[in-house]
């Protein structure tokens, strides 16, 4: 169970990192194009060129907003999976301690039975010797 939770958490973390990297790329692309637009503003030949830039910036703003929402959603999923993993780890520790306690109880019971058996043998030897 814990292994499965670890795998799910790692997958969620990887998805979040990938989405975050993609967001950073989108933002870098907008910065680069914005810088290019600032330098070329005086060189633009027509209103169509300006409209292309405006449309591209609007589309990229929307893409960035959507990607931020995706990053937030994946962050929530990763946090949920982390909580599930922590619970699974706690459960594993509880089960291991229970198992260890049962093993110790069994060893103690076996030692007591062995001691009782040895005591019985000793008593029988003493009775036969008397």
Secondary structure by P-SEA (a helix, b strand, c coil): caaaaaaaaaaaaaaaaaaaaaaaaaaaaaaaaaaaaaaaccccccaaaaaaaaaaaaaaaaaaaaaaaaaaaaaaaaaaaaaaaaaaaaaaaaaaaaaaaaaaaaaaaaaaaaaaaaaaaaaaaaaaac
